[in-house]
Structure formats: structure tokens, C-alpha cells
């Protein structure tokens, strides 16, 4: 079974803090994704990475950056957390789209509260 | 542009009722893939099914069934004899061929009452 883990289930940070959310997958997937989920807005893609050190902006990258130094690990960074970044953050991974078995597998999520 | 619409925001049923969750998609691509995910209260999205645009066969897996109709751009999900454990938010998603990204609908929250 694919396993995607996220470093924290719940996180409380203060405005202005630098926040790191970590995601690790154990299935040698090429792609990794970061989403945020908000009531009424569904899932929105922040960034994704299709290879080590490669990244592409999603729909809402403002205020976020990412890092992928190893294939299995993808970090989301909030350079200076703000209250409007309070949300549920979901990490996912997948094989490349050329694979017949492409689907994204998700981690358990991190509920971040910025006060 | 691609879009997925799940018009039902919330559905509430009584256990053992059948329930259908609607999904309508928009795409100009001829090759695309459709997905359903389940998000139980624990928060983790669980993959349920993938369908490609060349395969319109309906699929049944236990109490779950999916009806894919290209003529109406719909990919509906039916749960037969619903159970309390089916309570969750269900997401429909679309991926164009060659793209790595999914476009999600806003989800339908299903509550199954005992």
C-alpha cells in the first residue's frame, strides 16, 4: 500500500512565524502535491513537484514556497504565516501521468491554525 | 478550461437507503480521466475509482457503482443500501491526458443516519 505521511496532524503558529509542513511518501512516486482545503472552496492546488528540485505553481501559490531535495520528501513553507493561511493542508503523491495507474494518494492532512 | 461540478453540497439519508452523488464535468480534451475520492471525518482522502474517457462501462464494487456517460458529461456514484460508515465528503475529479494535475469538484457531504 502507498503510504503518505505528514509531519503533524495539528499545528498552531503565530502570525509572522516561518512554518514548515513536511510530507513523505514511500512508493517512489515521481509527483508530489500540496493542497489546501477550505469549507466551500474544496481542494486547491498550491504547488506540485514532478521530480527532485523541480516544481510548478498551482492555483494559489502566493505566500507559499516548496522544497524537494529528495524524491520521497516534499516540504511546504510558509515564509511568514498569516491568519488567512489557517486551513487544512493535504499532501499527495502519484506516479507520472504516463503511467496507466495514475491516481493521487493522500496523506492524513495537517490542520494549521495561525493566531 | 476544465471544470467539475458537484451540485449537491450536502445529502442526508437514512441507513439502507440508496443514494446517488452527481458529478458533471467539462473538458475539450478527448483523452481524460475521472476519479472519485472519499474523505471520512478523519480527513484523509481515499481513492475509490479511476475511469478513462475511452471506457464507458459502468463499474460495480460491492455496494458502490459508477455510471459514466460521455453524452451528458457525467460520472455519477451510487451507494446501495447505505451504511453509517459511508458518511463522508465525496469528491469527483478530472485529469486531462498528459497533465499531472487533478481538477476537483467542491465535494458532496453525505450523512447516513441510523
Interface residues (C-beta under 8 A of the other chain):
Chain A: X31 X33 X40 X41 X42 X43 X45 X48 X50 X58 X88 X90 X92 X94 X96 X97 X102 X103 X104 X105 X106 X107 X108 X109 X111
Chain B: X33 X35 X37 X42 X43 X44 X45 X46 X47 X50 X91 X95 X97 X98 X99 X100 X101 X102 X104 X105 X106 X107
